[in-house]
Amino acid sequence: MKFRALMSITAGLLTIATLSGCISRNEYEDCARRNDVLKERINTLESEQDIWRRNVEKCQSENDVLRTLADANQKKVNLLLGQNEDQQKTINDLANMVGQNALPVSLSTALSAWADSSDMVDFDEKTGMVKLKSDLTFDKGEDSVQAAAREALMNFSKIINSQDAQAFDIAIVGHTDDIAILKPETRVKHPTNWHLSAHRAISVEKILASGGVSEKRMIVAGFGEHRPVAANAPGNRGNEKNRRVEIYIMPAKSIFVSPNHIESEPVPAVLPVADTRPVVGQAVADSVKSASDRAEEAAKAIDAANAQ
């Protein structure tokens, strides 16, 4: 606006000067043209100024929106941090149950010494988990425990029956790799890898029971090929690391006891030996299905322990 006022004054002075004869008409017209150019420039600058002003206002508006979003995101972050703390507390609680320092030092020491004495056994002090290598424990496609593994398990039962282990229960979990069961004679006894993993877990449970471990302290489950610890070879060719039976030593009655639990004599999981194997297999499958349903919560704790 100041530019416009200045140009108007200039034009007025030029007019007066021309009328009074101070300058020639050509000079006047030249000044007038320059005045028009300056007016055009002023109009352009004012237009650009309006554009910049609108841009500034737009940026300020966007900044206000971003500030609002930032405040909302910060609230979400604070909420997530709070949830993370709750989840970490849950993880810590699980770690206390089946994690570091879960077992008394004397019990952990005894289990470590026992595992060191056998090539077929691994013991993880952090999770209180014993791993039996299936290729050294069972014949291929079978659930009968080999003699050397049976002896190792009997020694394990002595440790579990010790005073140091009385405050703990046993979860026995069978696993296979992804090699399908194809032989008809094997499929009769173990229709799927799920059955084979469960039957092997039950076989281990029976040996521990024969070694004096109370069946009230044990539960069995089978995951088949669905919980691998290593990649299977392409084309369903398996991996020996996935063929295993895991034994978890957990605080007594911490997971598996129903709110309506009543102490009673244990019910056998299989039919008498005199019955044929296919019938036994079906009875076992039904029993293990029930055990697996009850063990779902245990599997979560087991996954948390393995993830450490």
C-alpha positions in Angstrom: 0.0 0.0 0.0 2.9 2.3 0.7 4.3 1.6 -2.7 0.9 2.5 -4.3 0.8 5.8 -2.3 4.3 6.7 -3.4 3.6 5.9 -7.0 0.4 8.1 -6.9 2.4 11.0 -5.5 5.1 10.5 -8.1 2.5 10.5 -10.9 0.9 13.7 -9.4 4.3 15.5 -9.3 5.0 14.4 -12.9 1.7 15.8 -14.0 2.3 19.1 -12.2 5.8 19.3 -13.6 4.6 18.7 -17.1 1.8 21.3 -16.9 4.2 23.8 -15.5 6.6 23.1 -18.4 9.5 21.9 -16.3 9.9 18.6 -18.3 9.2 17.6 -21.9 6.3 15.4 -22.9 8.7 12.6 -23.9 10.3 12.6 -20.4 6.8 12.6 -18.9 5.7 9.7 -21.0 8.9 7.8 -20.2 8.3 8.4 -16.5 4.7 7.3 -16.8 5.8 4.0 -18.5 8.3 3.4 -15.7 5.5 4.2 -13.2 3.3 1.6 -14.8 6.0 -1.0 -14.7 6.5 -0.2 -11.0 2.8 -0.5 -10.4 2.8 -3.9 -12.1 5.7 -5.0 -10.0 3.9 -3.8 -6.9 0.8 -5.8 -7.8 3.0 -8.9 -8.4 4.7 -8.4 -5.0 1.5 -7.9 -3.2 0.0 -11.0 -4.9 3.1 -13.0 -3.8 2.8 -11.6 -0.3 -0.8 -12.8 -0.2 0.3 -16.3 -1.3 3.1 -16.4 1.3 0.6 -15.2 4.0 -1.8 -18.0 3.0 1.0 -20.5 3.0 2.1 -19.4 6.5 -1.4 -19.7 7.8 -1.7 -23.2 6.2 1.6 -24.3 7.8 0.5 -22.9 11.1 -2.8 -24.9 10.8 -1.0 -28.0 9.8 1.5 -27.5 12.6 -1.5 -27.4 15.0 -2.9 -30.6 13.6 0.6 -32.3 13.8 0.9 -31.1 17.4 -2.5 -32.6 18.2 -1.5 -35.9 16.5 1.8 -35.9 18.4 0.0 -35.4 21.7 -2.4 -38.3 20.8 0.5 -40.5 19.7 2.4 -39.7 23.0 -0.7 -40.9 24.9 -0.7 -44.1 22.8 3.1 -44.5 23.5 2.5 -44.1 27.2 -0.4 -46.6 27.1 1.8 -49.1 25.2 4.6 -48.6 27.7 2.2 -49.3 30.5 1.0 -52.4 28.7 4.6 -53.4 28.0 5.4 -53.2 31.7 2.4 -55.4 32.4 3.5 -57.9 29.8 7.0 -57.9 31.1 5.7 -58.6 34.6 3.8 -61.6 33.1 7.0 -62.8 31.4 8.9 -62.4 34.7 6.2 -64.3 36.5 6.5 -67.1 33.9 10.3 -67.0 34.2 9.9 -67.5 37.9 7.7 -70.5 37.2 9.7 -72.1 34.4 12.7 -69.9 33.9 16.0 -68.9 35.5 16.5 -70.1 39.0 13.3 -72.2 38.8 15.0 -75.1 40.5 16.9 -75.3 43.8 20.6 -75.3 43.3 21.0 -78.9 44.7 18.3 -80.2 42.3 19.8 -78.4 39.3 23.2 -79.7 40.1 22.0 -83.2 40.3 20.2 -82.9 37.0 23.2 -81.4 35.3 25.4 -84.2 36.5 22.9 -86.8 35.4 22.6 -85.2 31.9 26.4 -85.0 31.6 26.6 -88.8 32.1 24.5 -89.6 29.0 24.8 -88.6 25.3 21.0 -88.9 24.8 20.0 -86.2 27.3 20.3 -82.4 27.5 19.4 -80.3 30.5 18.7 -76.6 30.4 19.2 -75.0 33.8 17.5 -71.8 32.8 14.2 -73.4 32.0 14.4 -76.6 34.1 13.8 -78.6 30.9 15.2 -82.1 30.1 15.4 -83.0 26.4 15.6 -86.7 25.3 16.9 -87.2 21.8 14.4 -89.5 20.2 16.9 -91.1 17.7 18.8 -92.4 20.8 15.8 -93.1 22.9 13.4 -94.9 20.5 13.8 -97.0 17.4 12.5 -95.4 14.2 8.7 -95.2 14.2 8.5 -96.9 17.6 7.4 -95.7 21.1 9.3 -98.4 23.1 12.1 -96.8 25.0 15.5 -98.4 24.3 17.4 -100.1 27.2 20.0 -97.4 27.6 17.4 -94.7 27.7 15.3 -96.7 30.1 18.3 -96.9 32.5 18.8 -93.1 32.2 15.1 -92.4 32.9 15.2 -94.7 36.0 18.1 -92.6 37.3 16.1 -89.5 36.5 13.2 -90.8 38.5 15.5 -91.2 41.5 16.3 -87.5 41.3 12.7 -86.5 40.9 11.8 -88.6 43.9 14.4 -86.8 46.0 13.4 -84.4 48.7 14.7 -81.5 46.7 12.2 -82.3 43.9 9.0 -82.9 45.9 7.8 -79.3 45.3 7.8 -79.9 41.5 5.6 -81.7 39.0 6.5 -83.1 35.6 5.2 -82.2 32.1 6.3 -84.7 29.4 5.9 -83.4 25.9 6.6 -85.4 22.7 7.7 -84.0 19.4 8.5 -85.4 15.9 9.8 -83.9 12.7 7.8 -83.6 9.5 8.5 -87.0 8.0 5.1 -88.6 7.4 4.3 -92.1 8.7 4.0 -94.3 5.6 4.6 -97.9 6.7 1.2 -99.7 7.1 2.5 -101.6 10.2 3.6 -98.3 11.8 0.4 -96.5 10.9 -1.6 -99.2 12.7 0.1 -98.3 16.0 0.7 -94.6 15.3 -1.7 -93.2 12.6 0.0 -89.7 12.6 3.0 -88.0 14.0 0.7 -86.5 16.6 -0.1 -90.0 17.8 3.6 -91.0 17.7 4.7 -88.0 19.7 2.0 -88.6 22.3 2.7 -92.3 22.6 6.4 -91.6 23.1 5.6 -89.1 25.9 3.3 -91.7 27.5 6.1 -94.4 27.3 8.4 -92.0 29.2 5.7 -91.4 31.7 5.2 -95.1 32.3 8.9 -95.6 32.9 9.0 -92.8 35.4 6.0 -94.2 37.1 7.7 -97.6 37.3 10.6 -95.8 39.0 8.3 -94.5 41.7 7.3 -91.1 40.4 3.7 -90.5 41.4 1.3 -90.3 38.4 -0.4 -87.4 40.2 2.7 -85.4 39.5 2.9 -86.0 35.7 1.0 -85.0 32.6 1.7 -85.9 29.0 1.1 -84.1 25.7 2.1 -84.5 22.0 2.7 -81.8 19.5 3.6 -84.0 16.5 5.7 -82.0 14.0 4.1 -78.7 14.9 6.7 -77.3 17.4 10.0 -77.7 15.6 13.2 -76.3 17.2 15.1 -76.3 13.8 14.2 -76.2 10.1 13.2 -79.5 8.6 14.9 -80.5 5.4 13.0 -79.6 2.2 10.5 -82.1 0.9 9.3 -83.3 4.4 12.7 -85.0 5.0 12.8 -84.0 8.7 15.5 -83.0 11.1 16.7 -85.2 14.0 16.7 -82.1 16.3 13.0 -82.0 16.1 12.6 -85.6 17.1 12.6 -85.3 20.9 10.8 -85.7 24.2 10.9 -82.8 26.5 10.4 -83.1 30.3 9.6 -79.8 32.1 10.1 -79.6 35.8 7.5 -77.1 37.1 6.2 -75.9 40.5 3.7 -78.4 41.9 0.1 -77.9 40.8 0.9 -74.5 39.3 -0.8 -75.0 36.0 -2.6 -78.3 35.6 -5.0 -78.4 38.6 -8.6 -77.7 37.9 -10.6 -75.4 40.3 -12.8 -78.5 40.9 -9.8 -80.9 41.3 -10.4 -83.7 43.8 -7.6 -85.9 45.0 -8.3 -89.5 43.8 -6.5 -92.6 42.7 -4.9 -92.1 39.2 -6.8 -93.7 36.3 -4.6 -95.8 34.0 -4.1 -94.0 30.6 -4.0 -97.3 28.6 -5.8 -100.6 28.6 -4.2 -103.8 30.0 -1.3 -105.2 28.0 -3.4 -108.2 27.0 -5.5 -105.9 24.7 -4.4 -105.5 21.0 -2.2 -102.6 20.1 -4.7 -100.8 17.8 -7.2 -100.7 20.7 -4.5 -99.4 23.0 -3.6 -96.8 20.5 -7.1 -95.5 20.3 -7.4 -95.4 24.1 -4.1 -93.6 24.3 -5.2 -91.1 21.6 -8.4 -90.3 23.5 -6.5 -90.0 26.8 -3.8 -87.8 25.3 -6.4 -85.6 23.5 -7.8 -84.8 27.0 -4.4 -84.2 28.3 -3.5 -81.9 25.4 -6.6 -79.8 26.0 -5.6 -79.4 29.6 -2.0 -78.7 28.7 -2.8 -75.7 26.4 -1.9 -73.3 29.2 1.3 -75.2 29.9 2.3 -74.9 26.2 2.2 -71.1 26.6 4.6 -71.3 29.5 6.8 -73.7 27.7 7.0 -71.4 24.6 8.0 -68.5 26.9 10.7 -70.6 28.5 12.1 -71.7 25.1 12.1 -68.1 23.8 14.6 -67.1 26.5 
